[in-house]
Amino acid sequence: MQEAVFQTDPAGKSVYVNPAWKQLTGCAADNAIDKLVSERFCAEDQRRVAVFLERIAAGKALSTAIEANLACEKGEPRRVELGAAPLVAAAGDLIGVCGTLRGVSQAQYRATKS
């Protein structure tokens, strides 16, 4: 799987990331768990990502995906598409957010800016 998959608790902290997480972010799973997903993004995108995930969890998001710049452990920031959905227990209680990160190529990124 080329997409990084993550799951958060209701506060937005990672409780699970798949092996592709390290490939995309450069951050090992052990270093990602119990950290806010929004902190993995460049400073200028952190608040927007946090608000997006909060709105997803509340069922008030205007879309199910946004693009943002991921702050990689080593190297240049990477443009990604962040998709997310509320994660609800069988009893109906919100238990977090489930999401994916997918790299956006420079060509795709430029096409969206045109």
Helices and strands as residue ranges (DSSP letters): E 4-8, E 14-17, H 20-25, H 29-32, G 37-40, H 43-58, E 65-70, E 78-88, E 94-103, H 106-113
